[in-house]
Amino acid sequence: MELMAGKRGLIMGLANDKSIAWGIARALHGAGAELAFSYQGEQLKKRVDPLAAQVGSQLVIPCDVAEDDSIDALFERLKSEWGGLDFVVHAIGFSDKNELRGRYVDTSRANFRLTMDISAYSFTAVMQRAAPMMKEGGAALTLTYYGAEKVMPHYNVMGVAKAALEASVRYLAEDLGRDGIRVNAISAGTIKTLAASGIGDFRYIMKWNEYNSPLRRNVTQDEVGRAALFLLSELGSGVTGEVLHVDAGYHVVGMKAIDAPDI
Ligand code: NAD
């Protein structure tokens, strides 16, 4: 039987076919889930519509997570279309790219607020609306990065926001666990996406991961997708409050590999 047959879920953060959200959508669709998508801004609609159609979805709804009204409208629409909800994927992050290079110490107050709001708080705002729709329990997933745990070059304020996001996963898991709702994160390795291209020296960072992770390569969108399927399906029924690293093992490494070539 298909793992996600009869399950309905929302995927937030699809921008194009390179998005991590797309790898997750494909894995869930392959397991029989019914999907809805939210996207930010009219410009993205023309990219998201055809992708959604590829995975059998016509439910493509605008949502800017910086606006409570916009999140409310998204969940009102979902409620009227579906009534209930089984899972939600939050694959959203944003920071001023001028501050994703150079030093963390130079972070401005305005961009600190913006980055925290879009990249950390929005997951909580989404769960406020999603949880009441998960009457028979459910599962939620967000995306984080190793820069939350250790200093990574140029990740700066985004690392601070991801640390807050990971802490939110633990608090949300406790708050919602009694209603049978599980909340987890995947800490993904470096993948070339639109958001990642805003990070200074990202090509160098990807190469470093390729040469120094235990698997000696980067992960793929599909590998993140399959881990998401595990966490969102019955396979992960005993897992909540977890940050699962899907990073070719990079997070266990203490120093440059002896055989790593110079970059
Ligand atoms: P992406 O650019 O494809 O996706 C980022 C998405 O965030 C876009 O769809 C964008 O529209 C959305 N977004 C930004 N601001 C928004 C707002 N105000 N309202 C609604 N949506 C908004 O890039 P991605 O790499 O697939 O990013 C998805 C998630 O994965 C992010 O949280 C990112 O930090 C995380 N992540 C990425 C990597 C990587 O190497 N690419 C590694 C670990 C974690």
Boltz pocket constraint, residues with backbone or C-beta under 6 A from the ligand:
constraints:
  - pocket:
      binder: B
      contacts: [[A, 12], [A, 13], [A, 14], [A, 15], [A, 16], [A, 18], [A, 19], [A, 20], [A, 21], [A, 39], [A, 40], [A, 44], [A, 63], [A, 64], [A, 65], [A, 66], [A, 90], [A, 91], [A, 92], [A, 93], [A, 94], [A, 118], [A, 143], [A, 144], [A, 145], [A, 146], [A, 186], [A, 187], [A, 188], [A, 189], [A, 190], [A, 191], [A, 192], [A, 193], [A, 194], [A, 195], [A, 196]]
      max_distance: 6.0
